[in-house]
Amino acid sequence: MHYLVLFILLCSGTLLSITLIDYYQHQRDGFLDSVQKSLQCRTLRERLVTMTTIKKVDIALFSQEVRELMNCPWRLNLTHRELYRTELWSCCNASDRLMVTRQNTNLNQSLSYEIHRWKKRKVDQALWEMLPQTVPWSKGSLSHCAVVGSGGILQNSSCGAEIDNADYVIRFNLAPINKSYDVGVKTDLITANPSQINKGYTDLQRNPGHLAEVLSFYGHADLLLPAFSSASGTAPCFKVYHALRKARPQQEVVFFHPDYLFELGRFWRHRGQRARRLSTGLMLASTALEICEQVHLYGFWPFPLDLSHNPLPHHYYDNVGPNRRMHTMPEEFLLLLQLHSQGALQLHVGPCTLIPTP
């Protein structure tokens, strides 16, 4: 009987030892795999950050690297975020100067247009009365911001819940929000451009209803217009202001400050961007980088294939491409990818989870 008990104890001890060895072997293998993946992710980030251009790059290979990067864990790097925030504040100051307001502009002063600096617009009484008192946020009040581009990459992305979870949501060029599961519906700031107004909303003075209806989908979001980028854009932007004042008085219409846009363009040109003009997406991603604690970008992907090489339209709502004479979208994307790799902001490319990475 004693021998039987001893045999059982020996067998149990042997089995326990084998189990413990297997457990620790599994733990060690998992740790080594984690270390290897971490090193691979670090190497990938470093390689992407040192790229100077996307021209002559194999897009298929580049897409594969982006796909690998999206599988790497992302963490906010406070050092890089504060560095960019400080530099952007020093040069451009979106906190106070993104928009023309009564706080940053004096009655009877002259505004220089962004593109043609020699052209001026006097802030007369009529214009002064159109201006808001200040920007619609207080410094440091925005925590989690979502900047939503219009890229076809948002199709079937399931990013709507993440976007709507943000404290402040920025969208561009009256992009539709009818595909809410992918793009969300929450909107705090929406832009439109003069060419879009001239083409789609004629005779606003007599017929503002169509524009008012389109804007109703964005709730009480502020409408931001580049009235002082070029002289040709002033009249259509002013027409929008006056039309909505009657048809939709709850809709705040505000204007980009031309000095902010000019300084921001110079800021990024000194850092390698060579486009004639920044896209609205990069402008407001830069704004968010300055005024928000966390910045999440969606719908920024300028290529005709997704990360699995499936065809994509240029926008999630149409296939009209950008003005290539004015913008260099792939180069801007590389910049945003580098900011992601440095941990300054988080770029979402591809399907989303329900809750963004903290």
N, C-alpha and C positions, 0 to 999 in steps of 0.2 A: 504493500500500500504506500509506504514511504517512498519507494522508488518511483511509483507512478506519479506521486505529487511532485517529486523532484524533477521528473521528466517534463511534466506539464509546465512547471516554473521555468525550466531551461528553454523550452519551446516558446513560451510567452515572452521571455526576455529577448530571445533571438528575433522573434517577430517584431517586438517593440524597437529593437535596434535597427532592423531593416527599415521599418516605417520611418524612424527618425532620420536615418541616412537618406532615404528617398525624399523626405520633406525638405531637409536642408540642401540637398542637391537641387531640388526644384527651386527653392528660394535663391540659391546661388546663381542658377541659370537665369532666373527671372531678373535678378539684379544685374547680371552681366549684359543681358539683352537690353535692359533699361539704360545702362551706361553707354552701350554701343549706339542705341537710338539717339540718346542725348548728344553724343559726339557727332553723329551724322547730321542732326538738326543744326548743331552749332556750325559745322563746316558749311552747310547749305546756306545758312543765314549770312555767314561771312562772305561767301562767294557772291550772293545776290547784292549785298551792300556795296561791294567793290565794283559792280558793273557800272560802266559810264554811259552806255547807250544800249538800246535794244535793236538798233539797225544791224542788219546782216546776221542776226541771231536766228538759229533754227527754232522756229516758233513751236514745233512739236516737242523738241527737247525742253524748251523753256516752259511749256505748259506742264510737262512732266515734273519739272522742278517745283513749279507752283503747287502742283497737286501734292507732292511730298511735303512741301512747307505747310500746307493747310492741315496735314496730318500731324504736324509737330505741335506740342503744347505751346500756347501763347501766354505770356505773362507781361503785365504792364511793367515797363522799366521807368521808374520815376526820374532817373537822371536824364534819360533822353527826352522824356516828355517835358520836363521843366526846362531843358536846354532849348528846345524848339519853341516852347511857350514864351520864354523870356526873349528870344531873338525876334519872334513875330510881334510881340508886344512892343519891343523897342523900335522896330521899323514901321509898324503899320497900325497897331492899337485898335483891333476890332472891338475891344471892350467898350470903347467910346466913339469910334469913328467908322464903323462899318457902314452906317447910314448917315445921311445928312439930317441933322437935328438942330433944334434951337439952342441946344447946349453947346454944340461944337461949331456953330455958324452964327455970324452976326448979320443983322439987317443991313442991307446995302453993301455988303462985301461982295467980291467977285469970286466965283468958283471957276477953276481951270478944268477943262474937260480932260478925261483920263487919256484918251488917245491923241488928241490934238491939243497939246498943252497951251498953245498960243491963243486958243479960242476961249472966251470967257462967258460966263452967265452970271448976271447980277442977281443977287438975292433981293428982289424988290418986295414990296408989301404982299403982293399976291402969292409969290413963292413962299415967303416966310410963313404965311398962314396955312400953307400946305404941309409944313414940316411938323413932325412929332416933337414932343418936348425932349425925349431922350430915347436911347435904344431900349428894346423891350425886355431886358434882363438886367440884373444887378451883378456886379463883378463877383465871381466865385459862386454864383447861385445855381449853375448848371452842372449836374453830376454826370449822368449817362446820356450821351447824345448819339443819335443815329443820323448819318448823312446818306441819303438814298439816291444813288445814281439811277440811270434809266437803262442800263445794259441788259441785253438779252439773257445774260447769265441768271437773271432773277426769275426767268420762266421755270416753273416747277421746282422752285428753291425751298418752298415752305418757310420762308423767312419772315412772313407777316407777323407772327406772334412775337418774335424777337424785336422787330422794328417797333411795334406798338408798345413794347415793354420799356422803351426809352423814355427819359424825362423830357427830351426836346428832339423833335424830328424835323429835318430839313429836306425839302424836295426841290426839283428843278423843272423849269419850263412847262409848267402845268401838266406834268406827267400824270396820266390817269391812274386812279387807285381802285379800278373795278376788279382787279385780280388780287383781292385783299389777302387771300391765303398766302400769296407769294410776296406781296409788297406792303401789306399793312394798310391802314387807313389814317392813323394819327398823323397830323401835320401841324407844325407850329410856324413854319416859314416856307413859303413857296415862291419861286421866281418865274418870270416870263421875260422874253426878250422882244425888242421892237419889231424885228422882222416877223416874228410869230404873231404879234398884234396886228401888224399891217396886213398880213395874209389871211388871218382867220377871223378878225373882228373888225370889219369895215363899218363905217358910219356909226360909231359908238354913241355919238351925241343923240341920235334919234332912236337907236336900237341897241341899248346896253344889255338887253335881257339874256342873250346867249352867253355873254361873258359872265354875267352875274350867276347864271345857272351853273356854269362850269365851276366857278369859285365856291359855290355853295357846298360842293362835295368836300372841300377842305376845312369846313367849319369856320372858325374865327382866326385862321392862320393869317399872319402878316404877308402881304404880297410885296415882294422886293423887286424893283425895276431899275435897270441901268440908264436912268434918264440923262446922266451926264458923262456917259462913256464917249459918245460922239454927238455932235450937234444934231445929226439927223435923227437921233433917238429921242430927243427931248419932247417933240410934239406928240408922238404916239403914246409915250408914257404919261404925259400930262392929260391926254384924252382919257386914258384908263382911270386916272385919279378922279377926274370930274364926272365920268360916267358912273363909277361905283359909289361916289359920294351920294348920288341920288338913288341909284338902283340897289345898292347894298352898303348902307352907311356903317354897318358894324364891321366891315372889312377894312382894316388899316392898310393903306397903300404908302409904302416908303421907298426911298431912293438910295441906291449905293452911293457912298461918298467917293467922288472921283479921285481924291488924294489917296484914299485907302487902296483902291484898285491899282493906281499907278505905283505906289510904293510896294505893294505885294508882288506885282509883276517884276519889278526890279529885284526884289528879294530872291525870287526863284530863278531869275536869269543869272544872278551871281552864283547860283548853285547848280547851274548846268542846263536849265530849261531854255530852249531856243525858239519856242513858238512865238509867232507875232503877238499872240494874246493868250492868256491862260483860259482854260475852260471854266465855266461856272462851277463845275464839280470841284476842281482844284482850288478855286477861290474859296468856296464855302467849307471844304475840308480843312483848309488852312485856318479859316475863322473858328471852326469847331476845335481845332487843335489848340488854339489860344484860349478859348473861353470855357471849355468843358473839361471836367476831370477825366472822363473816359470817352473816347471817340471810336465809334464803330461805323465802318463804311460798308455799304451794300450796293450791288449793281454796278461796280466799277470793274469792267472787263472789256477791253476794246477789240477783241479778236473774234473771228467768225466761227470758231469752234470752241466748245467747252472743254473742261479738263479731261473728258473721256473721248474727245475728238468728234463729238456730235455737232452738227451744224446749228448755228444760232443766228437769229436776226440781230441787227445792230442794237435796237431797243427792244424791250420786252413788249412794247405795244405797236411797233412798226419796224421797217428795215431801212429807214432813211439814215444815211451816214453823216458824219460831221463835215464841217468845212475844213478840208485839209490844208487850205492856204492859211488858215488862222490858227488851227490847233494841231498839236502832235499828241494824240491820245495815248499811243503806246509808250511814249517817253514819260508822260505824266503817270501812267500806271506803274512803270518801273519805280518812279519816285515814291509812290504810295506803298508799293511792295517793300521798298527799303525802309520806310517809316514803320511798317508792320514788323519787319525783321528786327528792327532796333527796339521794338516794344513801345514806341511812342503812340501808336494807335493800332486798332485791330481791323484788318481787312477781311471781309467774308466773301469768299469765292466758292460757289457751289452750294449744295444743300445745307440748311441750317438745322441746329438743334432747337429745342424749345426755349432754352435759357442760355443767353450769351455767356462767354467765359468771363469770370469776374476779374 
